[in-house]
Structures are given as C-alpha cells and as structure tokens.
Amino acid sequence: MKIRNKLAAALFAVGAVFYAQAQDASEVWYIETDTQESVPMYDVSFLLAADDNIYFSIVAKDNHVYDNITRATFSKHSESGGVGNVEACDRLAVYPTVVNRMLNISGCKQDTKVAVISLAGEVCLEAVASDDNTALDVSGLVSGAYILKVGDQSVKFIKR
C-alpha cells in the first residue's frame, strides 16, 4: 500500500472517530476542503485516492463526488447546523446558519449595512437592511463557511 492510500485511510479513520464522538455530544463533524466544500461526516461514504496523484475525492452516501481535493480539515458544528441561531445584543438573530438560498436577519435597524465575507476576507455580497426582518439571497455563493457582518456584529454561517 502506497503512502497516499495510507494517508487517505488514516484521514477517514480519524473522521470516523470524530463522527462517533459527535453523535454522543449532539454535534456534527464536517470535512472542510480546500475547494470550499463543507461535507457533514454523516454524509460521507468514503474517500477515494489514486496512487501517484495529489488529489483525492470525497464520495457522499448519495453518490455525490467532491473532486480535486488536496487538503481537508475537520470542524464541529451544533446539530441544529452551523453555530446555531445566533442572537447578539438582545435583538440580532440570523437563521438558518446552514443555508441553501435565503439567509434571514431580524432585529437590525433599517439602513444597517450587511456584508457577506469569505473566510479569505473577500467581500462576496453587500446589502442594506430594508427593515427589522431582512432576507439575503446567498444562493449564488460557493458552498463553504462565511462571515455575515451586520453593522458592527459578525456571525458565522455555512452555505451548502
């Protein structure tokens, strides 16, 4: 067995341990890839790597394949998704924190600046809150983790 296959097997074994521990703690482990994918461990079927290739793939239980990955890390999120519903300064609420399309923001004042920032620091979306309840369409973002900046407050969310 080549070193690459041993590495992939070790990565999967470590992930399986994280997954088992997370189930006991009501939290979910994710594989965060260098291709900006965030895959929950309970969705991972197996990792696929070929000898003499720097890339590997994650194959999900629904047979979706995440390709061209060179590096992955693990992160733990609450079972409700992301960091849970976040309430700051007694009023601000952002939900859901794991989102496909519409991210809801409530408790901010009209004309408050809203920005979505990638973990690399790039501003991906900017908007102005229209009223106390604002919906932000994030469907155009690449899957991964982001920071939502509402006024002077920041909240982490996951785009699937």
GROMACS elastic network, one bead per residue, 0.5 to 0.9 nm:
[ bonds ]
;  ai    aj funct       b0    kb
    1     4     6  0.81851   500
    1     5     6  0.63316   500
    1     6     6  0.68140   500
    2     5     6  0.54919   500
    2     6     6  0.64675   500
    2     7     6  0.87978   500
    2    51     6  0.68967   500
    2    52     6  0.89378   500
    3     6     6  0.50176   500
    3     7     6  0.61223   500
    3     8     6  0.87137   500
    3    51     6  0.85263   500
    4     7     6  0.50037   500
    4     8     6  0.62747   500
    4     9     6  0.86139   500
    4    49     6  0.72708   500
    4    50     6  0.76849   500
    4    51     6  0.64209   500
    4    52     6  0.78923   500
    4    53     6  0.83512   500
    4    54     6  0.84286   500
    5     8     6  0.51043   500
    5     9     6  0.61153   500
    5    10     6  0.85047   500
    5    48     6  0.86881   500
    5    49     6  0.65363   500
    5    50     6  0.74298   500
    5    51     6  0.71100   500
    6     9     6  0.50825   500
    6    10     6  0.60605   500
    6    11     6  0.85501   500
    7    10     6  0.50718   500
    7    11     6  0.60875   500
    7    12     6  0.86142   500
    8    11     6  0.50542   500
    8    12     6  0.62009   500
    8    13     6  0.85686   500
    8    47     6  0.66621   500
    8    48     6  0.74855   500
    8    49     6  0.67918   500
    8    56     6  0.80793   500
    9    12     6  0.51973   500
    9    13     6  0.61140   500
    9    14     6  0.86273   500
    9    47     6  0.78934   500
   10    13     6  0.50001   500
   10    14     6  0.61067   500
   10    15     6  0.84881   500
   11    14     6  0.52295   500
   11    15     6  0.61757   500
   11    16     6  0.86523   500
   11    47     6  0.85270   500
   11    72     6  0.88789   500
   12    16     6  0.60898   500
   12    17     6  0.86870   500
   12    46     6  0.73084   500
   12    47     6  0.68024   500
   13    16     6  0.50286   500
   13    17     6  0.63619   500
   13    18     6  0.87183   500
   14    17     6  0.51863   500
   14    18     6  0.63271   500
   14    19     6  0.86535   500
   15    19     6  0.60445   500
   15    20     6  0.85979   500
   15    29     6  0.79490   500
   15    30     6  0.86161   500
   15    31     6  0.79924   500
   15    41     6  0.70074   500
   15    74     6  0.75852   500
   16    20     6  0.61756   500
   16    21     6  0.86100   500
   16    41     6  0.76268   500
   17    20     6  0.51657   500
   17    21     6  0.62007   500
   17    22     6  0.85074   500
   18    21     6  0.51618   500
   18    22     6  0.59653   500
   18    23     6  0.86475   500
   18    28     6  0.85907   500
   18    29     6  0.63866   500
   18    41     6  0.83171   500
   18    74     6  0.84242   500
   18    76     6  0.86566   500
   19    22     6  0.50665   500
   19    23     6  0.62965   500
   19    24     6  0.89738   500
   19    27     6  0.88459   500
   19    28     6  0.69070   500
   19    29     6  0.58306   500
   19    30     6  0.85834   500
   19    40     6  0.89401   500
   19    41     6  0.60282   500
   19    42     6  0.70121   500
   20    23     6  0.53495   500
   20    24     6  0.68833   500
   21    24     6  0.54069   500
   21    25     6  0.65614   500
   21    26     6  0.89551   500
   21    27     6  0.85430   500
   21    28     6  0.89815   500
   21    29     6  0.89137   500
   22    25     6  0.50103   500
   22    26     6  0.60656   500
   22    28     6  0.53764   500
   22    29     6  0.63216   500
   22    76     6  0.77180   500
   23    26     6  0.53626   500
   23    27     6  0.62352   500
   23    28     6  0.68765   500
   23    29     6  0.88877   500
   24    27     6  0.77453   500
   25    28     6  0.84219   500
   25    78     6  0.89702   500
   26    78     6  0.68301   500
   26    79     6  0.57105   500
   26    80     6  0.89900   500
   27    76     6  0.65426   500
   27    77     6  0.56750   500
   27    80     6  0.82022   500
   27    81     6  0.86070   500
   28    40     6  0.67985   500
   28    41     6  0.72639   500
   28    42     6  0.79095   500
   28    75     6  0.83548   500
   28    76     6  0.55484   500
   28    77     6  0.53121   500
   28    78     6  0.60807   500
   28    79     6  0.56210   500
   28    80     6  0.89541   500
   28    81     6  0.80407   500
   29    39     6  0.85684   500
   29    40     6  0.59410   500
   29    41     6  0.56373   500
   29    42     6  0.80446   500
   29    74     6  0.66123   500
   29    75     6  0.55751   500
   29    77     6  0.63276   500
   29    78     6  0.87537   500
   30    38     6  0.61563   500
   30    39     6  0.52611   500
   30    41     6  0.53391   500
   30    42     6  0.84815   500
   30    73     6  0.82158   500
   30    74     6  0.55538   500
   30    75     6  0.52500   500
   30    76     6  0.61235   500
   30    77     6  0.75491   500
   31    37     6  0.78843   500
   31    38     6  0.57243   500
   31    39     6  0.51498   500
   31    40     6  0.63115   500
   31    41     6  0.65999   500
   31    44     6  0.89609   500
   31    72     6  0.62635   500
   31    73     6  0.57132   500
   31    75     6  0.66190   500
   32    35     6  0.83825   500
   32    36     6  0.69113   500
   32    37     6  0.58386   500
   32    39     6  0.65615   500
   32    40     6  0.87762   500
   32    71     6  0.86328   500
   32    72     6  0.55117   500
   32    73     6  0.51798   500
   32    74     6  0.58968   500
   32    75     6  0.70041   500
   32   144     6  0.77017   500
   32   145     6  0.87109   500
   33    36     6  0.55125   500
   33    37     6  0.52798   500
   33    38     6  0.65366   500
   33    39     6  0.82776   500
   33    69     6  0.65251   500
   33    70     6  0.79018   500
   33    71     6  0.59867   500
   33    73     6  0.64570   500
   33    74     6  0.87074   500
   33   144     6  0.86813   500
   34    37     6  0.73086   500
   34    69     6  0.63152   500
   34    70     6  0.67360   500
   34    71     6  0.55189   500
   34    72     6  0.61647   500
   34    73     6  0.84967   500
   35    66     6  0.86272   500
   35    67     6  0.84310   500
   35    68     6  0.75353   500
   35    69     6  0.62835   500
   35    70     6  0.83805   500
   35    71     6  0.85043   500
   35    72     6  0.89189   500
   35   144     6  0.87315   500
   36   142     6  0.70990   500
   36   143     6  0.60562   500
   36   145     6  0.77323   500
   37    66     6  0.77590   500
   37   142     6  0.80298   500
   37   143     6  0.54044   500
   37   144     6  0.51744   500
   37   145     6  0.84773   500
   37   160     6  0.79705   500
   38   143     6  0.67730   500
   38   144     6  0.54021   500
   38   145     6  0.75307   500
   38   158     6  0.78988   500
   38   159     6  0.83591   500
   38   160     6  0.72768   500
   39    42     6  0.84805   500
   39    43     6  0.69163   500
   39    44     6  0.72869   500
   39    58     6  0.86341   500
   39    60     6  0.83064   500
   39    66     6  0.89795   500
   39   160     6  0.86770   500
   40    43     6  0.54915   500
   40    44     6  0.69189   500
   41    44     6  0.51574   500
   41    45     6  0.84972   500
   41    60     6  0.89721   500
   42    45     6  0.80915   500
   42    60     6  0.88001   500
   42    61     6  0.84435   500
   43    59     6  0.86191   500
   43    60     6  0.53207   500
   43    61     6  0.54747   500
   43    62     6  0.77133   500
   44    47     6  0.78947   500
   44    58     6  0.69157   500
   44    59     6  0.61300   500
   44    61     6  0.57838   500
   44    62     6  0.88418   500
   45    58     6  0.77586   500
   45    59     6  0.56232   500
   45    62     6  0.83821   500
   45    63     6  0.80999   500
   46    57     6  0.85730   500
   46    58     6  0.62005   500
   46    59     6  0.53935   500
   46    60     6  0.69916   500
   46    61     6  0.82471   500
   47    56     6  0.70527   500
   47    57     6  0.56993   500
   47    59     6  0.59925   500
   47    60     6  0.88037   500
   48    56     6  0.56033   500
   48    57     6  0.50061   500
   48    58     6  0.62720   500
   48    59     6  0.72027   500
   49    53     6  0.74600   500
   49    54     6  0.84098   500
   49    55     6  0.68115   500
   49    57     6  0.64583   500
   49    58     6  0.89915   500
   50    53     6  0.57225   500
   50    54     6  0.83133   500
   50    55     6  0.78587   500
   50    56     6  0.71958   500
   51    54     6  0.84138   500
   53    56     6  0.77798   500
   54    68     6  0.85032   500
   54    69     6  0.83002   500
   54    70     6  0.62748   500
   55    67     6  0.77119   500
   55    68     6  0.51042   500
   55    69     6  0.51914   500
   55    71     6  0.84406   500
   56    66     6  0.86590   500
   56    67     6  0.66240   500
   56    68     6  0.59659   500
   56    69     6  0.52266   500
   56    70     6  0.63722   500
   56    71     6  0.86436   500
   57    65     6  0.65633   500
   57    66     6  0.54280   500
   57    68     6  0.62790   500
   57    69     6  0.60357   500
   57    70     6  0.87797   500
   58    64     6  0.82865   500
   58    65     6  0.57525   500
   58    66     6  0.50797   500
   58    67     6  0.67898   500
   58    69     6  0.81451   500
   59    62     6  0.81546   500
   59    63     6  0.59103   500
   59    64     6  0.59111   500
   59    66     6  0.64566   500
   59    67     6  0.86555   500
   60    63     6  0.51027   500
   60    64     6  0.52325   500
   60    65     6  0.63010   500
   60    66     6  0.80520   500
   61    64     6  0.73223   500
   62    65     6  0.88757   500
   66    69     6  0.74804   500
   69    72     6  0.73936   500
   76    82     6  0.85033   500
   77    80     6  0.81009   500
   77    81     6  0.61829   500
   77    82     6  0.51381   500
   77    83     6  0.59028   500
   77    84     6  0.81353   500
   78    81     6  0.54359   500
   78    82     6  0.61041   500
   78    83     6  0.58495   500
   78    84     6  0.62434   500
   79    82     6  0.78577   500
   79    83     6  0.87748   500
   79    84     6  0.79725   500
   80    83     6  0.77901   500
   80    84     6  0.56532   500
   80    85     6  0.81264   500
   80    96     6  0.87284   500
   80    97     6  0.83524   500
   80    98     6  0.84441   500
   81    84     6  0.57446   500
   81    85     6  0.85394   500
   81    96     6  0.76616   500
   81    97     6  0.60115   500
   81    98     6  0.53608   500
   81    99     6  0.89436   500
   81   157     6  0.87111   500
   81   158     6  0.81482   500
   82    85     6  0.83979   500
   82    96     6  0.82988   500
   82    97     6  0.50722   500
   82    98     6  0.54975   500
   82   145     6  0.87925   500
   82   156     6  0.74503   500
   82   157     6  0.58099   500
   82   158     6  0.59970   500
   83    86     6  0.72078   500
   83    97     6  0.65468   500
   83    98     6  0.86072   500
   83   155     6  0.86399   500
   83   156     6  0.69997   500
   83   157     6  0.71560   500
   83   158     6  0.89139   500
   84    94     6  0.89997   500
   84    95     6  0.79951   500
   84    96     6  0.77262   500
   84    97     6  0.62200   500
   84    98     6  0.86633   500
   84   157     6  0.89454   500
   85    93     6  0.66985   500
   85    94     6  0.61231   500
   85    95     6  0.56449   500
   85    96     6  0.66832   500
   85    97     6  0.65367   500
   86    92     6  0.75337   500
   86    93     6  0.54433   500
   86    94     6  0.57741   500
   86    95     6  0.74840   500
   86    97     6  0.82316   500
   86   155     6  0.72321   500
   86   156     6  0.89131   500
   87    90     6  0.63503   500
   87    91     6  0.64023   500
   87    92     6  0.51415   500
   87    94     6  0.71476   500
   87   107     6  0.89694   500
   88    91     6  0.61570   500
   88    92     6  0.51378   500
   88    93     6  0.69050   500
   88   153     6  0.77339   500
   88   155     6  0.89878   500
   89    92     6  0.63834   500
   89   153     6  0.88144   500
   90    93     6  0.86917   500
   90   107     6  0.84828   500
   91   106     6  0.75140   500
   91   108     6  0.71778   500
   92   105     6  0.72074   500
   92   106     6  0.57438   500
   92   108     6  0.58856   500
   92   150     6  0.86383   500
   92   153     6  0.87917   500
   93   104     6  0.80061   500
   93   105     6  0.58087   500
   93   106     6  0.52285   500
   93   107     6  0.62213   500
   93   108     6  0.84035   500
   94    97     6  0.68978   500
   94   103     6  0.71530   500
   94   104     6  0.56699   500
   94   106     6  0.65936   500
   94   107     6  0.88886   500
   94   148     6  0.88550   500
   94   155     6  0.76734   500
   94   157     6  0.87182   500
   95    98     6  0.78948   500
   95    99     6  0.80977   500
   95   102     6  0.89927   500
   95   103     6  0.60716   500
   95   104     6  0.52942   500
   95   105     6  0.67560   500
   95   106     6  0.87399   500
   95   157     6  0.86157   500
   96    99     6  0.58080   500
   96   102     6  0.84503   500
   96   103     6  0.63391   500
   96   104     6  0.69858   500
   96   157     6  0.80153   500
   96   158     6  0.89610   500
   97   103     6  0.76993   500
   97   155     6  0.88387   500
   97   156     6  0.73652   500
   97   158     6  0.59566   500
   97   159     6  0.81330   500
   98   103     6  0.87794   500
   98   157     6  0.60020   500
   98   159     6  0.59090   500
   98   160     6  0.67953   500
   99   102     6  0.67275   500
   99   103     6  0.64747   500
   99   138     6  0.79770   500
   99   139     6  0.85343   500
   99   157     6  0.76513   500
   99   158     6  0.62569   500
   99   159     6  0.50973   500
   99   160     6  0.59946   500
  100   103     6  0.82789   500
  100   137     6  0.89312   500
  100   138     6  0.71861   500
  100   139     6  0.60018   500
  100   143     6  0.86000   500
  100   158     6  0.86564   500
  100   159     6  0.58236   500
  100   160     6  0.52074   500
  101   136     6  0.81769   500
  101   137     6  0.55760   500
  101   138     6  0.52354   500
  101   140     6  0.81305   500
  101   159     6  0.81202   500
  101   160     6  0.86283   500
  102   135     6  0.60285   500
  102   136     6  0.54909   500
  102   138     6  0.59917   500
  102   139     6  0.71638   500
  103   134     6  0.83633   500
  103   135     6  0.55711   500
  103   136     6  0.50541   500
  103   137     6  0.63819   500
  103   138     6  0.67950   500
  104   133     6  0.71687   500
  104   134     6  0.58902   500
  104   136     6  0.63370   500
  104   137     6  0.89038   500
  105   108     6  0.73222   500
  105   129     6  0.84524   500
  105   132     6  0.78359   500
  105   133     6  0.57634   500
  105   134     6  0.50994   500
  105   135     6  0.61112   500
  105   136     6  0.77223   500
  105   150     6  0.87492   500
  106   109     6  0.87043   500
  106   131     6  0.83159   500
  106   132     6  0.53216   500
  106   134     6  0.62405   500
  106   135     6  0.85985   500
  107   131     6  0.86197   500
  107   132     6  0.51885   500
  107   133     6  0.67499   500
  107   134     6  0.89943   500
  108   111     6  0.87215   500
  108   112     6  0.67470   500
  108   129     6  0.72794   500
  108   131     6  0.72639   500
  108   132     6  0.53003   500
  108   133     6  0.74850   500
  108   134     6  0.84331   500
  108   150     6  0.76706   500
  108   151     6  0.82702   500
  109   112     6  0.57476   500
  109   129     6  0.70672   500
  109   130     6  0.81162   500
  109   131     6  0.61222   500
  109   132     6  0.56766   500
  109   133     6  0.89272   500
  110   113     6  0.89252   500
  110   128     6  0.76932   500
  110   129     6  0.53341   500
  110   130     6  0.51584   500
  110   132     6  0.63761   500
  111   114     6  0.89920   500
  111   128     6  0.52817   500
  111   129     6  0.51042   500
  111   130     6  0.60612   500
  111   131     6  0.73854   500
  112   127     6  0.85280   500
  112   128     6  0.55334   500
  112   129     6  0.52064   500
  112   130     6  0.80228   500
  112   131     6  0.87062   500
  112   150     6  0.69041   500
  112   151     6  0.57819   500
  113   126     6  0.74936   500
  113   127     6  0.61392   500
  113   129     6  0.64226   500
  113   149     6  0.80011   500
  113   150     6  0.60861   500
  113   151     6  0.54840   500
  113   152     6  0.89772   500
  114   125     6  0.82053   500
  114   126     6  0.57483   500
  114   127     6  0.50899   500
  114   128     6  0.55940   500
  114   129     6  0.66644   500
  114   148     6  0.71498   500
  114   149     6  0.56246   500
  114   151     6  0.64453   500
  115   123     6  0.67745   500
  115   124     6  0.74613   500
  115   125     6  0.55504   500
  115   127     6  0.63058   500
  115   128     6  0.84964   500
  115   147     6  0.81426   500
  115   148     6  0.57837   500
  115   149     6  0.50952   500
  115   150     6  0.66791   500
  115   151     6  0.86633   500
  116   122     6  0.84925   500
  116   123     6  0.59265   500
  116   124     6  0.54876   500
  116   126     6  0.64421   500
  116   127     6  0.88440   500
  116   138     6  0.87575   500
  116   146     6  0.66227   500
  116   147     6  0.57668   500
  116   149     6  0.63092   500
  116   150     6  0.89080   500
  117   120     6  0.78720   500
  117   121     6  0.58268   500
  117   122     6  0.54468   500
  117   124     6  0.55629   500
  117   125     6  0.72506   500
  117   126     6  0.89496   500
  117   146     6  0.57105   500
  117   147     6  0.50590   500
  117   148     6  0.63126   500
  117   149     6  0.74723   500
  118   121     6  0.52530   500
  118   122     6  0.52288   500
  118   123     6  0.64760   500
  118   124     6  0.66471   500
  118   144     6  0.84386   500
  118   145     6  0.69854   500
  118   147     6  0.63123   500
  118   148     6  0.89199   500
  119   122     6  0.73904   500
  119   144     6  0.88506   500
  119   145     6  0.67234   500
  119   146     6  0.57891   500
  119   147     6  0.69688   500
  121   147     6  0.89185   500
  123   126     6  0.73747   500
  124   141     6  0.76693   500
  125   138     6  0.81802   500
  125   141     6  0.87728   500
  127   130     6  0.89602   500
  127   136     6  0.80545   500
  128   134     6  0.89115   500
  129   132     6  0.75476   500
  129   133     6  0.78934   500
  129   134     6  0.58370   500
  129   135     6  0.85286   500
  129   150     6  0.87348   500
  130   133     6  0.75926   500
  130   134     6  0.62353   500
  131   134     6  0.62428   500
  137   140     6  0.76409   500
  138   141     6  0.56032   500
  138   142     6  0.89241   500
  138   159     6  0.74954   500
  139   142     6  0.81018   500
  139   159     6  0.80342   500
  139   160     6  0.87596   500
  141   144     6  0.83934   500
  141   159     6  0.71340   500
  141   160     6  0.88430   500
  142   159     6  0.71208   500
  142   160     6  0.77849   500
  143   158     6  0.74114   500
  144   157     6  0.85660   500
  144   158     6  0.56388   500
  144   159     6  0.52554   500
  144   160     6  0.65411   500
  145   156     6  0.70896   500
  145   157     6  0.58730   500
  145   159     6  0.62475   500
  145   160     6  0.88140   500
  146   155     6  0.84036   500
  146   156     6  0.57511   500
  146   157     6  0.54627   500
  146   158     6  0.61601   500
  146   159     6  0.73919   500
  147   154     6  0.63772   500
  147   155     6  0.55590   500
  147   157     6  0.62553   500
  147   158     6  0.87178   500
  148   153     6  0.82367   500
  148   154     6  0.55414   500
  148   155     6  0.50879   500
  148   156     6  0.60994   500
  148   157     6  0.71290   500
  149   152     6  0.67881   500
  149   153     6  0.56745   500
  149   155     6  0.64700   500
  149   156     6  0.87880   500
  150   153     6  0.52694   500
  150   154     6  0.62110   500
  150   155     6  0.80782   500
  151   154     6  0.81179   500
